[in-house]
């Protein structure tokens, strides 16, 4: 008969999977077993890779099953990502939260993964996105006209202006620029979510996009007194990507890392191969992200922590959507007061 803690876990509507440090299955609750069509008792003690077929049959994640679920190099790290589950003509959206499994003394003995049904939230988010996209489209034309008029006045086309008027017009100009950036971000994200984004795919070395992105954020790094460093493995397979969009992703990740880094800190980019995927990892040593906020990092209009420069709150959502469009995956691993690792994985070009 199961102990009370296991009875509690079996009563949850969220799926629960526990692994030991050798990637053997310690526990599989009835909610997750029901989703996978498995018998919980028959899986206890079995190695995790044997479950690959069950997960791969239902989860449309581009990350291979073992890579997503196995104990990471740092078992104390936490992770959160959204997955689409499909079976028998229906689909659900699940949020997978994973973190260390500890015994009574606090020692890490494995990994715990929990799957929450967020289908309702995703539907509400879709309806909200549709409304915002329509509103943004209608706003862009008048905002562009206002900005154009302000720019012309500041350039002297309407005659000489006083210093006081110039100061007020520059405030208006900055406000217009910020609003236009926000509107363009919203429309970009809406286009991706609607499947209307066209990618100009070329085969390239991912480190080339990283080098261009590093060059693009060099001035920002200098402004915040942050050092930049890149490490690249010798043998790197080519990837098939839209080079401008991939540079956009890496630039955004670097910009965030710089803004959250301490003065005289370092942002490091590691480019290499992991489990057959081409991987780019952006590492900072800032304040990190609280475990409770990890699932919000890639949400729209989310600001999970104060940085030295606030953005639109859409940058990471756009990054994740663009990586998904390239059949890749983007996630974050973070420790509070130690820093964060944003990991991009892309399939190698065949």
Helices and strands as residue ranges (DSSP letters): H 4-11, E 15-20, E 25-28, H 30-36, H 40-43, G 48-51, H 52-58, H 65-69, E 79-87, E 90-102, E 108-117, H 119-154, H 163-193, E 201-204, H 206-216, H 218-223, E 227-232, E 239-242, H 243-259, E 266-274, E 277-284, G 291-296, H 315-325, E 329-335, E 339-347
